[in-house]
Amino acid sequence: MHTLFSDGVLLPAELARRCEVKGFRGFAMTDHVDHSNMDIVVPRLVEVAQKLSSAMSLKVCAGVELTHVRPEHFKELVHRARAMGAQIVLAHGETLVEPVIPGTDRAAIEAGVDVVAHPGLISLADARLAARKGVRLEISGRKGHSFTNGHVARMAMAAKAKLVFGSDTHEPDDILSRPMAEKVARGAGLSEAQIAALFKEAEALIAERHTRGDG
């Protein structure tokens, strides 16, 4: 999910409250960053995630989405983001609706991101590499980015790569309910067992990386 630290419209506190009201158990704020703004965004999200987590029942994670980064820069920026405290690192994958540089999916996987968001027409070879390295591929709830959900699901199943669901929230209406998110996953061709695994993997990632802000 994105906040107004990049192209979202909500403050982190309002985003967290809206998720709380919808019954979420956790979520990740992964604002868009590159070399220009990482040192501004990551410390702010880390601080607010700790404050919110210590005061709420849901787990709030601070992270980044490395966006339109040159493939040769991924390794450096993944390391830098983690060193600054980012708990979850995403790559802005090769979505069909933006001019993402070819080879971005592969570079992100090789660099060890946690999730390749909206990986577009990802190749089977890249999906297999993701499976070997434990990198998750996203089924996206975002219009446009979701065009290739079915392809991503097929590649992930063939490669035995892990899938997670991402709402790619920018505005309040983007915060999908669980039933609606499940419908998106069914539209991608996933079975009920695969849908359950999709959300279980997302919850496990947040639980693994979450650090409460209570000391």
Buried (B, 14 or more C-beta within 10 A) or exposed (E): BBBBBBEBBBEBBEBBBBBBEEEBEBBBBBBBBBEEBBEEBBBBBBBBBBBBBEEBEBBBBBBBBBBEBEBEBBBEBBEBBBEBBBBBBBBBBBBEBBEBEEBBBBBBBBBBBBBBBBBBBBBEEBBBBBBEEEBBBBBBBBEEBBBBBBBBBBBBBEBEBBBBBBBBBBEEEBBBEEEEBBBBBEEBBBEEEBBEBBBEBBBEBBEEBBBEBEE
